[in-house]
Amino acid sequence: MNCSIYPDSIETIIQNKQLFCLEIDLKGKCNHNCSFCYLTNVITPDQINENELSFNEITDLISQAHGLGAKKLILYASQSNPRPDITKIGKFIVEKNLQIDCSFNGTISTLPSDLSNIKCLKHKYSCFIASDGSVYPCAGMPLLIGNIRNNTLEKILSDSEVVENLRNHEINIKGPCRNCDKFSNCYGCRGRTFSLTGDYLGSDPLCPENQSKLDKITYLPMSVENLIPQKLGMRVVSSLLKVGERTAKIESIFTEKSPFVKPDGSIEEIAYMEMMAQSAAAMNGFEKFDTDRPDPGGFLIGGQKINIYCKAYIKERLIIDISKQAKFGNFGILTATIKRNNDLIAEGEIKIYKNDGANNEI
Amino acid sequence: MSNKIELMINEVFQESFEIEKNQLKPEANIFEDLGLDSLDVVDLVVALQNKFKVEIRTDERIKEIRTLKDLCIFIKELQSEGSS
């Protein structure tokens, strides 16, 4: 693709994992809750005054974005009650020779014509920073990938599995979108897809191209039946509820038929580590589900720091939160908690081997 | 600074892998001298992340590390990148 008005082509920026554009929420003390506001998906009005980025933090962020190759900043500002330093911020941006696009009260600006072809693929070259420094793939996708107060923007973007998956959309998007003629230049609206399906890599249910294929679109929560190899009986998790940045939330409900249930209706202790392992398998299975990518599977190597605090029983709704911690080669470590409402039933760390060949992911 | 990093790395090896203090010399090879294998390295990554509050899960440089000194240099680099 040739974006001749800019020194670097968008493709080069994407290949080098740089930024072309950064969106920053500078709504300041805006207490409006306008129904049309793009940003209410991410930040509720009562959060806006809390922990707002300082002028120095904002200029540092802009310098970081500039260092990552950004040419353009989209600022979301409040027209009626802007931040007092908004002019100073604007001046700083101009001094950096960056283009500014200002969007008042969440009205979305139009992109220049050179970007119109790939506006759907914006996560490949852009991200959104909320007023408290939280980093999201875009303003419409409330899927937290980090905070610039804890890490550099470069580190957050390079570590983010969500960003990596969106940048490699050709292999990761599920469902009808991937068979669409426009797939190389469009993956639908990701924010809308995430809000409607729970899956940031799903197919866009509101895209006109998908209206005859809605039954082919995957929605969360979904049964783990097609995500993990364990059959009924040995299966100790039920549904995948949510996916996030290297995290997933899974539901488990045991019945009296399960071999992991004791005569008093309580769950065998060995089942907790198995629930963690099957949750990891469900998260992995969902990443590959309906993408034409093979899932060669993997296995549990072991667990450590497994603590069981109290008993759980059949018919109770247990929620497993699982999080990828580290990987090396084909080995990975994940931490998990198992809760019943807010009660922590068990927690621990599991080590898995993922039979993934060259990718070396966990 | 690097003395503190060295001490903290040594603590990781003592706490996570039960390696004796007298084996923990800067030139010690973490595989040949300290006995770690590829299965242990992922535990090392988690332990280092927790100890130093850094993110190294996607850092390819971890694959090049052989000695405790290499590890110390790597952590120093990570910390300076984080603060830059």
Contacts between the chains, C-beta under 8 A, distances in Angstrom:
chain1	res1	chain2	res2	distance
A	151	B	55	6.8
A	151	B	82	6.7
A	152	B	81	7.1
A	152	B	82	6.7
A	152	B	84	7.2
A	155	B	55	6.4
A	155	B	81	7.2
A	155	B	82	7.0
A	158	B	58	6.6
A	159	B	55	5.1
A	159	B	57	6.9
A	159	B	58	5.3
A	301	B	39	7.1
A	324	B	57	7.5
A	325	B	46	5.1
A	325	B	49	7.1
A	325	B	57	7.0
A	326	B	42	5.4
A	326	B	45	3.9
A	326	B	46	4.6
A	326	B	49	6.4
A	326	B	56	7.4
A	326	B	57	4.6
A	327	B	42	6.4
A	327	B	45	7.6
A	327	B	57	6.0
A	328	B	38	6.7
A	328	B	41	4.4
A	328	B	42	4.1
A	328	B	45	5.8
A	328	B	62	6.9
A	328	B	63	7.9
A	329	B	38	5.6
A	329	B	41	7.7
A	329	B	42	7.8
A	331	B	38	6.7
A	331	B	39	5.8
A	331	B	41	7.5
A	331	B	42	4.3
A	332	B	42	6.4
A	333	B	42	5.3
A	333	B	43	6.8
A	333	B	45	7.7
A	333	B	46	5.1
A	349	B	46	7.6
A	351	B	39	7.6
A	351	B	42	6.8
A	351	B	43	7.5
